[in-house]
Amino acid sequence: MNIKPLSNHIFLEAIEEEKITKSGIVLPETAEKEKPMKGKIVAVGLGKLNEKGERIPMSVKVNDTVLFKKYGPDEIEIEDKKYLVGEEDDILAILE
């Protein structure tokens, strides 16, 4: 994929987490409370411009694994692959 997000937008690939308890019970999506989701960043914009026209650098970079808001990013499909597109504000934390 060759894509360059604008401003403070990011492209993510969602990381599917196991939804099976330790005892082997599969949990349906409806049983889960709203919680942050994990993803890997595949593309980032250059950052927003402030009122003076200066670029504010992004806090995240390509290949960072992050937690993001479940209902923040929008899902899109490019070349038969699903991505999430959101803004830097949708990111809650970088996992190290």
MDAnalysis code that builds the backbone (N, CA, C; Angstrom):
import MDAnalysis as mda
import numpy as np

u = mda.Universe.empty(288, n_residues=96, atom_resindex=np.repeat(np.arange(96), 3), trajectory=True)
u.add_TopologyAttr("name", ["N", "CA", "C"] * 96)
u.add_TopologyAttr("resid", np.arange(1, 97))
u.add_TopologyAttr("resname", ["MET", "ASN", "ILE", "LYS", "PRO", "LEU", "SER", "ASN", "HIS", "ILE", "PHE", "LEU", "GLU", "ALA", "ILE", "GLU", "GLU", "GLU", "LYS", "ILE", "THR", "LYS", "SER", "GLY", "ILE", "VAL", "LEU", "PRO", "GLU", "THR", "ALA", "GLU", "LYS", "GLU", "LYS", "PRO", "MET", "LYS", "GLY", "LYS", "ILE", "VAL", "ALA", "VAL", "GLY", "LEU", "GLY", "LYS", "LEU", "ASN", "GLU", "LYS", "GLY", "GLU", "ARG", "ILE", "PRO", "MET", "SER", "VAL", "LYS", "VAL", "ASN", "ASP", "THR", "VAL", "LEU", "PHE", "LYS", "LYS", "TYR", "GLY", "PRO", "ASP", "GLU", "ILE", "GLU", "ILE", "GLU", "ASP", "LYS", "LYS", "TYR", "LEU", "VAL", "GLY", "GLU", "GLU", "ASP", "ASP", "ILE", "LEU", "ALA", "ILE", "LEU", "GLU"])
u.atoms.positions = np.array([
    [0.848, -1.178, 0.000],
    [0.000, 0.000, 0.000],
    [0.890, 1.237, 0.000],
    [0.590, 2.160, -0.851],
    [1.327, 3.417, -0.903],
    [0.336, 4.547, -0.652],
    [0.240, 4.974, 0.594],
    [-0.736, 6.000, 0.968],
    [-0.078, 6.972, 1.938],
    [-0.418, 8.239, 1.810],
    [0.158, 9.268, 2.668],
    [-0.979, 10.068, 3.297],
    [-1.279, 9.833, 4.581],
    [-2.344, 10.570, 5.252],
    [-1.983, 12.053, 5.377],
    [-2.980, 12.886, 5.392],
    [-2.793, 14.319, 5.551],
    [-2.957, 14.723, 7.009],
    [-2.382, 15.860, 7.362],
    [-2.537, 16.478, 8.672],
    [-2.179, 15.496, 9.788],
    [-3.059, 15.325, 10.754],
    [-2.775, 14.430, 11.883],
    [-3.535, 13.108, 11.771],
    [-3.813, 12.686, 10.544],
    [-4.519, 11.419, 10.332],
    [-3.551, 10.245, 10.358],
    [-4.085, 9.091, 10.760],
    [-3.295, 7.868, 10.840],
    [-4.069, 6.717, 10.208],
    [-3.361, 5.740, 9.675],
    [-3.940, 4.501, 9.177],
    [-3.470, 3.392, 10.099],
    [-4.393, 2.541, 10.529],
    [-4.105, 1.443, 11.453],
    [-4.584, 0.128, 10.877],
    [-3.907, -0.932, 11.258],
    [-4.420, -2.285, 11.066],
    [-4.827, -2.774, 12.451],
    [-6.071, -3.187, 12.593],
    [-6.535, -3.681, 13.894],
    [-5.863, -5.005, 14.216],
    [-5.528, -5.190, 15.482],
    [-4.981, -6.455, 15.967],
    [-6.106, -7.166, 16.692],
    [-6.527, -8.285, 16.118],
    [-7.618, -9.050, 16.724],
    [-7.116, -9.739, 17.986],
    [-7.847, -9.567, 19.067],
    [-7.476, -10.205, 20.326],
    [-8.296, -11.458, 20.543],
    [-7.699, -12.392, 21.261],
    [-8.408, -13.619, 21.614],
    [-9.636, -13.280, 22.446],
    [-10.741, -13.873, 22.123],
    [-11.963, -13.650, 22.875],
    [-12.409, -14.965, 23.505],
    [-11.414, -15.669, 24.044],
    [-11.664, -16.954, 24.691],
    [-11.140, -16.861, 26.125],
    [-11.949, -17.296, 27.075],
    [-11.513, -17.274, 28.476],
    [-10.459, -18.349, 28.702],
    [-9.808, -18.295, 29.859],
    [-8.777, -19.290, 30.191],
    [-9.347, -20.704, 30.220],
    [-10.622, -20.823, 30.519],
    [-11.239, -22.150, 30.568],
    [-11.749, -22.602, 29.201],
    [-11.524, -21.786, 28.152],
    [-11.883, -22.200, 26.799],
    [-13.237, -21.729, 26.318],
    [-13.907, -20.877, 27.073],
    [-15.223, -20.381, 26.665],
    [-15.034, -19.219, 25.698],
    [-15.706, -19.297, 24.554],
    [-15.635, -18.217, 23.561],
    [-16.654, -17.151, 23.939],
    [-16.185, -15.900, 24.053],
    [-17.066, -14.793, 24.431],
    [-17.592, -14.086, 23.180],
    [-18.908, -13.896, 23.092],
    [-19.447, -13.137, 21.965],
    [-19.119, -11.657, 22.119],
    [-19.093, -10.935, 21.009],
    [-18.766, -9.514, 21.041],
    [-19.738, -8.737, 21.926],
    [-20.994, -9.182, 22.013],
    [-21.995, -8.478, 22.811],
    [-21.726, -8.595, 24.308],
    [-20.912, -9.567, 24.719],
    [-20.616, -9.749, 26.143],
    [-19.521, -8.807, 26.621],
    [-18.824, -8.183, 25.692],
    [-17.721, -7.303, 26.069],
    [-18.205, -5.882, 26.290],
    [-17.605, -5.230, 27.251],
    [-17.868, -3.818, 27.466],
    [-17.014, -3.036, 26.476],
    [-17.386, -1.784, 26.253],
    [-16.574, -0.960, 25.376],
    [-15.195, -0.804, 25.996],
    [-14.175, -1.152, 25.246],
    [-12.815, -1.039, 25.754],
    [-11.903, -0.625, 24.610],
    [-10.741, -0.099, 24.935],
    [-9.807, 0.276, 23.871],
    [-9.400, -0.942, 23.053],
    [-9.050, -0.702, 21.817],
    [-8.629, -1.768, 20.919],
    [-7.160, -1.571, 20.575],
    [-6.509, -2.656, 20.136],
    [-5.103, -2.601, 19.744],
    [-4.997, -2.501, 18.232],
    [-3.943, -1.835, 17.790],
    [-3.675, -1.748, 16.370],
    [-2.228, -1.422, 16.099],
    [-1.832, -1.662, 14.852],
    [-0.481, -1.337, 14.408],
    [-0.590, -0.206, 13.398],
    [0.202, 0.826, 13.567],
    [0.154, 1.979, 12.674],
    [0.893, 1.649, 11.385],
    [0.221, 1.873, 10.246],
    [0.825, 1.592, 8.945],
    [1.168, 2.868, 8.176],
    [0.578, 4.005, 8.541],
    [0.896, 5.285, 7.890],
    [0.459, 6.428, 8.792],
    [1.244, 7.519, 8.793],
    [0.905, 8.706, 9.584],
    [1.094, 9.958, 8.746],
    [0.298, 10.971, 9.066],
    [0.458, 12.270, 8.425],
    [1.608, 13.035, 9.057],
    [1.850, 14.226, 8.560],
    [2.959, 15.042, 9.059],
    [2.617, 15.776, 10.352],
    [1.344, 15.904, 10.680],
    [0.918, 16.616, 11.880],
    [0.114, 17.854, 11.515],
    [-0.627, 18.363, 12.475],
    [-1.461, 19.559, 12.272],
    [-0.605, 20.815, 12.215],
    [-1.181, 21.841, 11.615],
    [-0.560, 23.160, 11.651],
    [-1.207, 23.961, 12.770],
    [-0.384, 24.683, 13.552],
    [-0.958, 25.534, 14.594],
    [-1.354, 26.884, 14.000],
    [-1.810, 27.801, 14.840],
    [-2.290, 29.114, 14.365],
    [-1.194, 29.933, 13.689],
    [0.072, 29.660, 14.024],
    [1.196, 30.390, 13.427],
    [1.677, 29.732, 12.132],
    [1.047, 28.620, 11.745],
    [1.462, 27.911, 10.545],
    [2.610, 26.946, 10.773],
    [2.937, 26.693, 12.033],
    [4.012, 25.766, 12.365],
    [3.442, 24.350, 12.507],
    [4.182, 23.380, 12.033],
    [3.739, 21.989, 12.081],
    [3.966, 21.416, 13.473],
    [2.928, 20.799, 14.047],
    [3.023, 20.108, 15.334],
    [3.344, 18.650, 15.024],
    [4.515, 18.142, 15.427],
    [4.894, 16.770, 15.073],
    [3.978, 15.736, 15.719],
    [3.858, 14.598, 15.053],
    [3.032, 13.497, 15.545],
    [3.749, 12.778, 16.694],
    [2.962, 12.234, 17.621],
    [3.508, 11.494, 18.760],
    [3.725, 10.024, 18.435],
    [3.145, 9.563, 17.334],
    [3.240, 8.154, 16.944],
    [3.957, 8.047, 15.611],
    [4.444, 6.818, 15.327],
    [5.136, 6.584, 14.064],
    [4.710, 5.228, 13.496],
    [5.078, 4.991, 12.260],
    [4.766, 3.722, 11.602],
    [5.362, 2.573, 12.412],
    [4.618, 1.492, 12.504],
    [4.961, 0.256, 13.229],
    [4.751, 0.335, 14.729],
    [4.314, 1.474, 15.278],
    [3.944, 1.524, 16.691],
    [2.701, 0.668, 16.916],
    [2.663, -0.042, 18.029],
    [1.457, -0.753, 18.451],
    [0.770, 0.139, 19.465],
    [-0.513, 0.417, 19.237],
    [-1.219, 1.407, 20.041],
    [-2.569, 0.884, 20.516],
    [-3.080, 1.545, 21.548],
    [-4.467, 1.363, 21.973],
    [-5.245, 2.543, 21.436],
    [-6.423, 2.283, 20.860],
    [-7.230, 3.367, 20.314],
    [-8.684, 3.189, 20.712],
    [-9.433, 4.280, 20.598],
    [-10.856, 4.264, 20.940],
    [-11.606, 3.346, 19.989],
    [-12.493, 2.539, 20.537],
    [-13.238, 1.570, 19.729],
    [-14.066, 2.260, 18.652],
    [-14.705, 3.358, 18.969],
    [-15.586, 4.010, 18.003],
    [-14.977, 5.277, 17.420],
    [-13.656, 5.468, 17.560],
    [-12.991, 6.655, 17.020],
    [-12.722, 6.566, 15.534],
    [-11.860, 5.637, 15.101],
    [-11.487, 5.564, 13.690],
    [-12.606, 4.995, 12.813],
    [-12.548, 5.361, 11.531],
    [-13.479, 4.837, 10.533],
    [-12.823, 3.679, 9.801],
    [-13.625, 2.688, 9.423],
    [-13.094, 1.539, 8.696],
    [-13.201, 1.789, 7.198],
    [-12.102, 1.532, 6.479],
    [-12.118, 1.635, 5.022],
    [-11.432, 0.403, 4.447],
    [-11.649, 0.163, 3.148],
    [-11.030, -0.972, 2.485],
    [-10.244, -0.471, 1.278],
    [-8.977, -0.861, 1.204],
    [-8.108, -0.509, 0.088],
    [-7.459, -1.790, -0.410],
    [-7.607, -2.072, -1.690],
    [-7.021, -3.271, -2.291],
    [-7.376, -4.524, -1.501],
    [-8.656, -4.677, -1.185],
    [-9.189, -5.841, -0.468],
    [-8.616, -6.034, 0.937],
    [-8.092, -4.975, 1.530],
    [-7.587, -5.056, 2.902],
    [-8.267, -3.970, 3.725],
    [-8.671, -4.314, 4.954],
    [-9.374, -3.359, 5.812],
    [-8.391, -2.586, 6.675],
    [-8.617, -1.274, 6.745],
    [-7.811, -0.382, 7.568],
    [-8.741, 0.483, 8.404],
    [-8.199, 1.051, 9.458],
    [-8.910, 2.036, 10.260],
    [-8.217, 3.371, 10.047],
    [-9.002, 4.414, 9.821],
    [-8.454, 5.753, 9.611],
    [-9.005, 6.649, 10.699],
    [-8.105, 7.319, 11.398],
    [-8.529, 8.213, 12.460],
    [-7.545, 9.350, 12.611],
    [-7.712, 10.074, 13.684],
    [-6.817, 11.173, 13.999],
    [-5.952, 10.790, 15.187],
    [-4.898, 11.536, 15.379],
    [-3.985, 11.246, 16.489],
    [-4.731, 11.244, 17.826],
    [-5.778, 12.056, 17.952],
    [-6.555, 12.123, 19.201],
    [-7.298, 10.825, 19.506],
    [-7.470, 9.939, 18.501],
    [-8.115, 8.649, 18.728],
    [-7.183, 7.658, 19.425],
    [-5.884, 7.949, 19.433],
    [-4.896, 7.084, 20.062],
    [-4.854, 7.384, 21.562],
    [-4.950, 6.324, 22.364],
    [-4.925, 6.476, 23.822],
    [-3.546, 6.231, 24.404],
    [-2.789, 5.301, 23.811],
    [-1.475, 4.949, 24.355],
    [-0.656, 4.190, 23.333],
    [0.658, 4.268, 23.487],
    [1.590, 3.460, 22.684],
    [2.028, 2.305, 23.575],
    [1.933, 1.082, 23.058],
    [2.351, -0.100, 23.820],
    [3.820, -0.380, 23.521],
    [4.609, -0.539, 24.557],
    [6.047, -0.801, 24.367],
    [6.388, -2.205, 24.797],
])
